[in-house]
Amino acid sequence: MATHRLAITPTRDSIARPDWLIPAALIALSAIPTLAGMLRLFGLAGGTPTLADHARFAAQPLPVVLHIVGATGFAVLGALQFSPALRRRPWHRASGWALAPLGILGALSGMWLTQSLAPTEHDSPALTAMRLAAGGAMSVFLLLGLLASRRRDFAAHGRWMTRAYALGVAAGTQAFTLIPLGALLSWDAGLDALAMGSGWAINIVVAEWVIRRRAPAERHESMTAVVHERYGGPELLRIARVRRPEPTAGQVLIRVHASSLNAMDHRLMRANPFLVRLQNGFLRPTRPILGADVAGVVAAIGPGVTRFAVGDEVFGEAFFAEGLGAFAEYVCVREQAIVAKPASIEFIEAAALPLASVTALQAIRERAKVQPGHAVLIHGAGGGVGTFLVQIAKAYGAHVTAVCGPGSVELVRSLGADRVLDYTRDDFTAEDRRYDAIFGVNGFRPLTDYRDHLRPGGTYVMIGGTNRQIFEAMLLGKARFAAGDRKIEVLTIDDTLRASDLEEVRALWIQGRLRVVIDRVFPLEHAVEAFRYAERGHVRGKVVLRVE
């Protein structure tokens, strides 16, 4: 499978240099004014003249302290914000909340000092005007950055914060410009104004150059997505601005309103079982955005699409077109992979249907071939797939025995199960009952436990499972079930049936024979918390991500 290279705006510049280099350079740039500021603070505290112009600052201690604290904190925190490694951690967001207030504090207190301190022989009207203009511009840039963040336009947020930071650390550049200018020209008020103006100009030019370097990934329409770049736990997921996909022939671009988590997403995220790496990239995932379920509105259509038009409300499966799933603001899907959303179902509910319900339908109809009057056992009936197995088996006329945890007993009974076993109290293997079909959802028992409770001709359908059970099924499955004309089916989805299966699921919903069980809904930006919640286990129904 070809690796999909995702254009991720926030980390573009981190590829070619160590993570520590940019923040280290920025901290070094701000070291001179920071040290000078600390000397002034110590001087104010001790009453000693640490600098020649200390008396001026001692006369206005409040704006001086506010300016030094705000400017120093803004310089250091801002430098660390540029570290790509820290962007993957909660620290980035937490420090971001402090960054803008510190910058605004430094800018406004600097303007206060400019207006309140007695001018020196080097403070020309031009320099005073430039200081006020820089402080005002910096405050405006920070406010624009905060507004962009509130509307979740993180690319614009980064641009405005970069411009504000360039003005905020200009004192370091000004110090370096003052030295060569002082060696070439006579020291007077005009020289100070020239050095200061040059420092601001240099930093603004560099900031715009950095922004333009990031622009290629932003010239195309961008979107917010949950990015998955390395195998491991939820802590490696992060929110980023990425290039919005464009629909190709036979594809539909969907503006995502909701998506839901499936066991497949957890397996792909962690590369567990290890065999996942053979299909999804051995060292790094080839699918940088997870999410198979989608519900949303058609935003654009590719050539050859005839069943849908822009504005249609749809739901279905994303199938990772070009390696990109539905945990994003937009996703491209095949026309055959979606159906029209009934007006009676909300996007949140529709997003919980596709993969889990189609999995349950194919397990019942295609693999177990359930008929009216069949006795079936569903082991793991309280989760996403399990709740649909109970309802669809009942719709096909089966007598359903459901096994679930104590927290799901009443829920599963309300879905129509004829018998409900609480696995903490009841052990189906201790009973003398036999079944025409047994469905094991992410099962963990030895295969013989299921085999021994099948009737002759019965089928065990394995839907996921522990690594041990998966390898046991691959190596010994057929041999384990050969006796008594019983068989094992390891479920894999038949792609040719997806469209018709989605139509059947939709029909069951419209008829009132299928209901969606939602455990919890998380906003897209809380995807890490959603995965952690789901991985704690005992989820009742589905966990859904809402895309606002």
N, C-alpha and C positions, 0 to 999 in steps of 0.2 A: 504494500500500500504506500502511495506517495505521501511524503510528509507535507502537511499544510503549514505554510509559514504565515503566521498571524502578525499583522502590523499593529503593534501595541504602542500607543502614543507615549505613555509615561515612561517606558523603559528603553526607548529607542537609543538614547545616547549611552546607555549603560553597557552595551554589548562589547564595546571596544576598549574599555578601561576598567581598572579595579573599582569596586564599590566605594572605597575609602578616598579615592583621589579627589573627586569633586568637592565633597564637604571639607576635606583637609585644606584644599587650596582656598576655599571661600573663608574658612576660619582664619587662615593665615592672612588673608587680605584685610580682614576686619580686626586683626590683632593689635595694630598700632592705635587706632582710636579706642579700642576696648581697654587697652592698658592705660591710655591717657585718662579715660573715664574712671577707671578704678583708682588711679592716683588722686583724681579730684574727689572721689567719694571718701577715701581715707583722709584726705586733707580736710574736708568738711567735718568729718567725725572727730579728728584730733585737733582741729584749729591751727594747723601748721600750713604755711604756704608751700605747697608741693610744686606749684607752677607759677610762672611770673604773673599770669593774669588771675591768680587764685582769688584775689580780693573781689573781682567782679562776680565770680560765681558764688562766693560766700554771701554776697548781698542778696542773692536769689536762690536759696538752697532747695526749695520745693521743685521748681521746674528743672533744676539741674539733676536732682536725684531721679525724678520721673523720666527724664530724657536718657540718662545713662542706663537705668534699669531696662527701659523699653527698648532702646537701640541695641544694647548688648544682648538681651534675650532674643530679640528678633534676628540679629546676625547669626547667633549660634544655632538656634532652633531652625532657622531657614536653611543654613548650610547642611544640617543633618537631614532636612526634608529632601534634599537633592540626592541622597544616597538610595540607589535602587534596592539594596537589600532591606532597608528599613521600610520601604513601601509595602513589603509583604507582611508586615507585622502590625498589630493593633496600635503600636506606638505612633505610627505615622498619623493616623486619624486623631488620636488623643492630643498629640503635640500641635496638630493643625488647628485645633480649637483655640490654643493659646497664641499661635503665631500672629494672626491678624490683630487681635487686641494689643499685643505687644508692639506691633508695627505702628498701629494708629497712635498708641501712647507715645512712642518715640517721635513720630512725625509732628503731632500736635504740641507736645512739650517743646520740641525744637523750634517750632514757630513762636511759641510763647517766649522762649529765651531770646529769639531774634528781636522781638518787639520790646522786651522788658529790660534787657541788659544794656548798660551804657556802651556805646560804640567805641572801638579802639581806632587807632590811626590807620589800621588796615581794613576797617569795615566801610567800604564804599557803598553808596546807594545801589549800585548794580549788584554787588554781592548780597546785600540785604534782600533785594527783590528776587534774586535767584534762590536764596534759602527759603523764602516764603513760597515761591512757586514749586520748589522741589518737595517741601513738606505737604503742600496742598495736593500735588499730583500723586504723591505716595499714598495719602489717605484715600483719594478717589480710587486709585488702582486696587487698594485692599478691599474697599467696599464693593467694587465691581467683582472682585474675586469671590467674595462671600456670596453675593447674589448669584453668580454662576454656579457655585457649589450647591446652593439651595435648590436650583432648578436642575441639578445633577448634570450640568454641562461641564465635566471635569477637564476637558481640553481647554475651554475658555478660562476656567478657574486657574489652570496652570499658567496660561499666558499672562493673565493679570498679576498673579503672584510673582512671576518671574520679573516683570517690569517693576513692581513695588520693591522687590528685593534688590534690584540693581540700584535704585535710588537709596535704599536703606544702608547699603554697605559702601556707598560712594566715598565716604571719608577716608577709607584705606587707599583707594585709587588716587584721591586728591593729595594724600601725603606723598605718594610716589611721583606725582606730576609736579609737586611743588619743589622737590629737590633739584631736578635738572633745570627747571625754569629759573630757580633762584641762582643757580650757578651761571646761567647765561645772561640774566637780566638783573637790573637793580631792584632791590626789595622795596616795594611800595604797595599801596592799596590796589593799584591796577594789577600787580602781579598776583595778589591773593585772589582777586576776582577771576583772573585768567586760569589759575590753577584749579580753583574750585569748579568753575564752569567746565574745564577740560575733564575733570574727574567724573562729573555727572554725565557729560556727553559720551565719554568712553564707555561707561557702564551701560548706558542706554543702547548704544550701538551694539555692544556685546550681547545684551539681552535680546535685542531684535534678531541678531544673527542666530542665537540659540533657538528662538521661536521659529525662525524660518527653516532651520535644520529639521525641526520636528514637523514642519508643515506637510511634507509629502504624504504622510499617513492621514492627515486631516483634510487634504484637498478633496478626497472622496468623502462621501457622507460617513460620519462616524456614529458609534452607538456605545452604550454601556453594556458590559458583559462580565460574567463570572469566568475568569481565566484560570485554566488548569495547565500549568507548564511542567510540573514534575510529579512523579508518583509519590503518594504518601497520604497523610491525613488531611482533614478539612482546613487545618491551619495554613496549608500551602495554596489554597484558593484565594483569589483576590479580585477586587473590582478594578476594571481598567476601561479606558476608551479604546476601541478597536474599529477597524474599517468595517462599515456596513456591507454585507454581501449583496451581490447583484444577481437577480434571477437569470438563469440560462434557459435554453430550450426545454420546455416541459416543466419548468419550475415556477413556484409562486413565492413571492416575498411576503412574509406575514409580520405585521406589527404585533409583537407578542404582548398579550395581556396577562397571561399566567402560564406556568409550567409546573410540573410536579416531579418529585424525586422518585426514582425507582432503584431497585437493588442493582440494576445494571450500572447506574451512575456511581454507586459506591465501589463496585468491582473495578470499573475503569479508573476511578480516582486512585485506588490503592494498588492496582495491578494484582488483585487477589481474586481468583487463583493466579499463579504465576503465568499460566498459559495465556492470560490476557495480553501479555507483552508480544506474543507472536502475531497478533492482529492489530495491536494498537501502538506499536513502537517498542522496541526492546529496551532502550535507555530512557527515552522521553516520549510522552504521549503524542500521537499524531492527531488526536482530536483535542484541540486546545479549549473548546467550549463544550461542556456536557449538557445533558437535557434532551430526552427523547420525546417527551410529551409537549404539545403546544396547543394553546387556544388563543385566538386573536382575530385581527382584521386584515384582509388582503390589502397590502400597500402597493404592490406592483406585480405584473405577470410577465413571464418570459414568452418567447416565440412559441407558438403552437398550443398554448393553453386555451381551452375552450369551455371548461366547466365552471370557471370562476371569473369574477370581475373585481376591480378595485372597489373596496368598501364592503365586500362580503364578509360576514362573520363565520369563521370556520374553526374546526379543531381536528387534531390528528397527530401523526408521528413525524418527528423531524428527520430521523435516519441519518443525522450527521452529514448532511450535504456539504461537501468540501471540508469535512472535519469539524463543522460548526454546528453545535446543538442549540437548544432553545433557552438556555439560561442567559438570555440577552434580550435587548430591546427589539431585535429583528432576527429572523431566521428564514432561510430558503428551504423549501420542501418540494418534493415531487407532487405533481397534481394528483396522482393516484393515492397519495398518502393522507389526504385530508377529505373531510366531508363538511357540508353546511351545518352550522351549529343551530339547533332548535332554539326558537325564541324563549322557550320556557326554561332553559338552563343557563345559568350564569357562567362567565368565563372561568371562574375559580373551579366550579364543578366540572366543566368540560375539560379542563386541563388535567383532571385526575382520572379521566376515562381511558385514553387511548391504549397505552402499552399494557397496563394491568388488565383491562377488560378484554382486549384481544388475546392476551396470553391465556386468560381463563377460558375464553370461548373456544380457542383452538385446542386446549387441553381436553375439554369436555367433548367437543364434537368430533375433532379429527383424531385425537390420540386414544381416548378412552371409549369413544363412540357410545356415549351414554344414551340409553333408551328409556322411555317411560317405565316406571316400576323398578329400575335398577337401584340397588343399594350402593351408596358411595360414602367414603370417608374422606374428609378434608382435614389434613394435618397442617395447622398454621392458618386457621380460618379467620383470624382477627386482623390480618394485615391488608395491604392494598390489593394484592392478587386474591388472597383468601376470601375477602368480602364479596368479590365478584364471582368467585367459584361457587360460593353458597347460593347466590341469587340465580346464576345462569343454570346451575344444576337443577334447581327447583323449577326454573322455566322450562327445562327439558323433561320434567316429569319424574325426577329422581327422588328417592328417599335419602335425606342428607343427615349424616352424623358429622358434626363439626368438633374439632379439637382446637382449643385456644387457651389463652391465659385468663386468670380470674377477672382481670379488668375488662375483658371483651365478651364475657359470657352473655350478658343481657343484650348487648349490641348484636351479636351473631344470632341469638334467638329471634331478635326482632327482624332480622333479614330473611327469616323463613326456615332456618335449620330445624329439622324434626327432633334431633337429639343434640345436646351440647355437652361436651366433656371438658372440664377444667383440668388441664394437664398436671396441675399441682396436687390434685386430689384423685383424679381418675386416670388409669392407664389402659388405653385401648388394647394393648397386647395381653392384658390379663383377662380380657373378655373372650368368650367363645363365639363371637360373631364373625361372619365372613362377608366380604363385599365384592361387588362386581368391578368396582374401580376404587383405587386409593390415590389421592393427590397429595404429594409431599411438597409443601412450599418452603424452600430453603431448609430442607430436612437435615437431621443430624443423626438419626437412628441407623443401625445396621440395616442393610437392604432386606435381610431375612425377616426382620420384624414386620415389614410391609408384606413380603411374599407370603408369610404364613397366615395372613388374614385375608387373602384373596380367594375367591371361589375359583373352581376350575374355569379356565378361559378368561379369568379376570386380568386387569391391567393395572400396574403401578405406574403413574405418571410423575416423573421427577421434574420439579420446577425449581431450578437452582439447588443449592445445598452446600454443605461444608466441603472443604477441600477433600477430606477423607471420603465422603460419600460420592463426590464427583469422580475421584480416581477409582473407587470401588466399582462404580457403575461402568466406567470405561473399560476396565480390565476384566471384571468378573460378572458384570450385570447379566448378560444373557445366560451364562452358566448357572447363576443363582436362581433364575426364574424358569429354567427349562422344565423342571418337574411339574406335573399336573396341568400342563397346557396353560401356564400363566406366563405373562411377559412384562417386560419393563420398557417404558418409553421415556427417553430423555428429551424433554421438550425443547425444540428450536422452532422459532416462528417461521411459518411459510409465507414468504413475502408476496406470493401471487394471490393470496387470499386477503391481504390487509384491507384493501378498499371495500370489498364486500363484507368483511367482518366489521369494519367501522359502521357500515350502513345497518348491519344487524344489531349492533350495540345501540346505535341511535334509535332504532325502532323499538327495542326493549325499553329504552328510557322513555320515549314518547308514550308507550303503552302503560307506563307506570309499573313495569315489572323489574326495573333496575333502578337502584338508588346509589348515589355516590356518598361515601363516608369520608369526611375530611377531619383529620385529627387536629392539624394546626396549619395556619397560613403565615408565612414570613415574607417581608419585602425582599426584593432581589438583592439589595445591598447587605442583607443579613443571611446570605447563603451559607456562610461558615457555621452560624448558629443552627441553621436548618439541618445541615448535615450532621452536626454533633447531636442534635436532638434525635434524629432518625437512627443514628448509630447506637444510641443508648438502648434501643430495642423496645418491644411491646407497644409499637405504634398501632393505634386503632384506625385503620383505614389509610389515608394518604396524607403526606406532607406536601404542601403546595407553596411555590414561590410566586408572589404577586409582582408584576412589573407595572409600575405606575407611569 
